[in-house]
Every structure is written in structure tokens, then in C-alpha cells.
Amino acid sequence: MVPGLIQELRAEASALLEPATQLRRRLHEHPELGLELPRTQQAVIEALDGLPLTLETGASISSVIAVLDGDHRGPTTLLRADMDALAMPEDTGLPFASRVDGAMHACGHDAHVAMLVGAARLLAARRATLDGRVVFMFQPGEEGHAGASIMLDEGLLDRHGPVDRAFAIHVTPIVPSGMVATRAGAILASADAFRIVVTGKGGHASMPHDSVDPIPVACEIVTALQAMVTRRVPAFDPAVVTVASIHSGTTSNVVPEVAILEGTVRAVSDPSRSLALEGLRRVAGNVAAAHLCTAEVVPTQPGYPVTVNDAGAADHVLGLAVQLFGPDRVVRMPSPVMGGEDWSFVLQRVPGSMAFLGMAPDGVEHPAPNHSNRMVIDEPAMAAGIALHAAVALDRGARI
């Protein structure tokens, strides 16, 4: 990419920072959950109004697809922003903090939307020099609802001709602001949620021998699962099994009949994912049987696969980021992150990548991470995200 264009993209992205910030704060104040985001969807449509885009909305979910056709033939580039918030309280004290009880944009999806709208504005203004087509994917339901998979089922990759390349940005407030990080291969883990229902026999707390207490059995399952991971899953192809909640009992003098455990299994390869999931069922069932209980392992949602960056795509994004921001602002990640992403479904079908964009707030020694009730971001870094989205779309290479 020529140096003059690089300078222009940085300047144009910076000029779009103010409207991007306003949009981000509007979304942050009114977070919505899951697959139905009518207010967010309308905000995106309004923000794109007047641009030379073809707009579509989802048939079964609150998605938005915007298509920009350049004046010259070239590749079709898919750029994505997820839009949903998390079911949690906000304790940031921001003047534009969430006004919705029990909902917060704690994963930066409000910034993702604002950056992609900014990129759409920048690219629309450069339509005369755009080779090919850009498909802007505004997606609900990333937080556990597989919204990307639903958009694929609704024809995201079919209605606008073959998609040649795909790119997404995820912000992170624990990486220095404006820093871009990615890697070839696995960048994020698979994520499978589970519930284990341990069933024993209820009774009087004074006579546990006449009952079959599921609570110590549940506790033993938790510790046995950790041993299973360290002894059955290869250390250099890791998996993480976390039991995040245990619920049982109603009062102090009753042995309950049932204990319920919930958690997630994460891995960075399909073999380790399979080992961990099979081990989960085996350990829970056999530990329970050893204590005269039963254990039913129930998947609670379709798991996200491993997010795998195409090697060429990741390398090219790193190269573009170096041109845009300088080598000191770009990092090739040595290992994946154990979070999960439904962008993985898109990367199974299109060569592409995801990159992390640092947004650590200035002057904060230990910034709160994604999914924290105190998570805040450095909004000026959104200009870097706008510029990087635009650079990917404007690049004339056949692959990202």
C-alpha cells in the first residue's frame, strides 16, 4: 500500500473518530442482549443512512448487512462487527453508563459497531478508488447465541457473490491503546458450555447414611476434572475445564437430592477439544457411580469451534498494521487466547483473520478486562480500528 494512501487513511479515520465516539456511547447507554437487538439495529441503519450502500436486515434475527460496490472489479471483502451486550451489571461510573438493568457492553461490541460504521463511511467516500465489493456484517448474538452461524444459514456468503476474504477486530482493554495483535493459526479457543446434574437420594442432615448426598460427589467431580485435564490432555495442546457454578440444597438440615454444576470446556485444537469433552462425561459419570449417584452431562449450547486464522491473511494484516501504525505498535501473538468467538464459523468457510486492538485506558495501571463490570476503553483507539478495516478492504491483493 502506497505511503500517501496510508497517511490519508490515518487522517480520514481520525476525522471520523468524533461520530464514532458518539455512536459508541449511544449504544453503550442502551445495551441489548442476544439475537433480538431492535434498538441497536435501528441505530446502525440510521448511522449508515445516506451512504451508497445496499442494506438488508435479518429474517430471524436483528442483523444488518450493508454492501458497498466499488467502481472497479476486485475481491469481495467481508468486514464484521458484533453488536450484543452481556447480561451483567455495570459499575464504571461513566456518564454514559448502561441505563438497562442487568445489561452492559462489557466486551467492546459497542466499539466494534462504531468502528465498522466509521469504516463504511470512509470507504463509501473512496468508492471511486475501491476495487471490488465490501460486505459489512453487523451481527447480533455473539455472546453464546451463535449469531454468525445464523447469518451464514440465512445466506450471508451466497447473496452477494463469492466472498474472497474476511476480517474482524476485537478490542481488548488490557493491551496498550492502539496496539494490534494477531497470529496465524488458532487465535481463540473452542467454547462448549455444560451442565452436570448429579442425582442422589435426599434425607435428614442428621442421618446422611440413610441418604445419598450429591454435594460431596459434586465437589469431588470438580477436583477430578482438573486432574483429568492435566493427565489426559497434552500440555502443549491445552484445554481448560472450568466449573463456574454449583447449586444444591434449600436449607441447613436437609440432604438434597440433586446438585447441579455448570461450566465451560475450552481448547485450541479439535483433538484436545474431543479429549476434554469425552473426559468430562467419563469422569462425571464414574465419580458419581462410585458414590451411588448418577451424573447426567448436558451440553447447554452448541459450542463454538476453534477460531483459526488463515496464515496468509494473518500475515497480511500484520503487514498492513505495520504500515499504518509502525512496527512498535504491532505484535505477532506467541499463543492463542482461551476465549471463544463465533467468528470461527465464518473462518471455517472464508480465508480470513481476526486481530485484537488494544484499548487500555490512559493512566490506569491495572485496567479491567473484557467481561468485567468495570471495563472501560480508550475511545481514541477506535480511529486505528477504522483505518485498519478500511486498509483491508482497499488492499488490492487477492487474499488479505
NORWO-V189260 format. One record per pair of residues at least 24 apart in sequence whose ideal C-beta (glycine too) atoms are under 6 Angstrom apart, sorted by sequence separation. I is the first residue (numbers start at 1). J is the second residue. D is the distance in whole Angstrom. If there is no record, write none. Layout:
<<I,J,D> <I,J,D>>
This chain:
<<23,47,6> <38,62,6> <241,265,5> <37,62,4> <135,160,6> <35,61,4> <36,62,5> <83,109,6> <240,266,5> <82,109,5> <218,246,6> <239,267,4> <357,385,5> <82,112,6> <83,113,5> <81,112,4> <81,113,5> <237,269,5> <215,248,5> <239,272,5> <307,341,5> <81,116,4> <237,272,5> <304,340,4> <307,343,6> <317,353,5> <239,276,4> <307,344,4> <268,306,6> <304,342,5> <313,351,6> <317,355,5> <233,272,5> <305,344,5> <308,347,6> <313,352,5> <314,353,5> <304,344,5> <313,353,4> <218,259,4> <310,351,4> <213,255,5> <233,275,5> <40,83,5> <218,261,6> <232,275,6> <233,276,6> <211,255,4> <215,259,5> <309,353,4> <214,259,4> <37,83,6> <208,255,6> <232,279,5> <205,253,4> <351,399,6> <352,400,6> <205,255,6> <33,84,6> <228,279,4> <33,85,6> <203,255,5> <202,255,6> <31,85,3> <33,87,6> <202,256,6> <68,123,6> <83,138,6> <202,257,4> <228,283,5> <68,124,6> <76,132,6> <84,140,5> <70,127,6> <71,128,5> <74,131,3> <75,132,5> <76,133,4> <77,134,5> <78,135,5> <79,136,6> <80,137,4> <81,138,6> <82,139,5> <83,140,5> <84,141,6> <86,143,6> <74,132,3> <84,142,6> <225,283,6> <72,131,5> <78,137,6> <84,143,5> <199,258,5> <224,283,5> <70,130,3> <82,142,4> <111,171,5> <70,131,6> <198,259,5> <70,132,6> <108,171,4> <197,260,6> <221,284,5> <224,287,5> <324,387,6> <69,133,5> <196,261,4> <68,134,5> <221,287,5> <29,96,5> <31,98,5> <195,262,5> <220,287,5> <28,96,5> <67,135,5> <268,336,5> <31,100,6> <29,99,5> <33,103,6> <47,117,5> <66,136,4> <25,96,4> <193,264,5> <217,288,6> <320,391,5> <31,103,4> <52,124,6> <266,338,5> <31,104,6> <51,124,4> <191,264,6> <192,265,5> <31,105,5> <64,138,4> <217,291,5> <191,266,6> <63,139,6> <217,293,5> <28,105,5> <63,140,6> <189,266,4> <190,267,5> <62,140,5> <189,267,6> <61,140,5> <189,268,5> <214,293,6> <212,292,5> <212,293,6> <28,110,5> <186,268,5> <27,110,4> <190,273,5> <316,400,5> <76,161,6> <78,163,5> <24,110,5> <27,113,6> <24,111,5> <76,163,5> <312,399,5> <313,400,4> <63,151,5> <76,164,5> <77,165,5> <78,166,4> <79,167,6> <80,168,4> <196,284,5> <61,150,6> <75,164,4> <24,114,4> <198,288,6> <23,114,5> <67,160,6> <200,293,5> <20,114,4> <44,138,5> <59,154,6> <198,293,5> <199,294,5> <198,295,5> <20,118,4> <240,338,5> <196,295,6> <197,296,5> <196,297,5> <16,118,4> <37,140,5> <195,298,5> <16,121,6> <35,140,5> <194,299,6> <195,300,5> <35,141,4> <34,141,6> <193,300,4> <193,301,5> <12,122,5> <35,145,5> <34,145,5> <192,303,3> <35,147,6> <191,303,6> <190,303,6> <191,304,5> <190,305,5> <190,306,5> <188,307,4> <186,306,5> <187,307,5> <186,308,5> <187,309,5> <184,309,6> <184,311,4> <184,314,4> <182,314,5> <182,317,6> <180,321,4> <183,332,6> <187,336,5> <188,337,6> <189,338,5> <191,340,3> <179,329,5> <180,330,5> <181,331,4> <183,333,4> <186,336,5> <178,329,6> <188,339,6> <189,340,6> <181,333,5> <188,340,6> <188,341,5> <146,302,6> <144,301,6> <187,354,6> <182,355,4> <168,343,5> <180,355,6> <181,356,5> <180,357,6> <179,358,4> <166,346,5> <177,358,5> <176,358,5> <177,359,6> <175,358,3> <177,360,5> <166,350,4> <172,356,5> <176,360,5> <167,352,6> <165,351,6> <166,352,3> <168,354,5> <169,355,6> <170,356,5> <171,357,5> <173,359,5> <163,350,5> <165,352,5> <173,360,6> <169,357,5> <171,359,5> <152,345,6> <174,367,6> <148,342,4> <173,367,5> <174,369,5> <146,342,5> <149,345,5> <148,345,5> <148,346,6> <142,342,5> <177,378,4> <173,375,6> <178,381,5> <173,377,5> <177,381,5> <178,384,5> <169,385,5> <167,392,5> <167,400,6> <165,399,6> <165,400,4> <134,393,5> <107,370,5> <106,371,5> <131,396,6> <111,377,6> <115,382,5> <119,386,5> <123,390,6> <114,382,6> <118,386,4> <122,390,5> <106,375,5> <115,385,4> <119,389,4> <123,393,6> <111,382,6> <115,386,5> <119,390,5> <91,373,5> <92,374,6> <90,373,6> <91,374,6> <89,373,6> <92,376,5> <88,373,6> <79,389,5> <77,393,5> <6,323,5> <6,324,6> <1,323,6> <21,379,5> <20,382,5> <17,383,5> <14,383,5> <13,383,5> <16,386,6> <13,386,4> <13,387,4> <10,387,6> <9,387,5> <9,390,6> <9,391,6>>
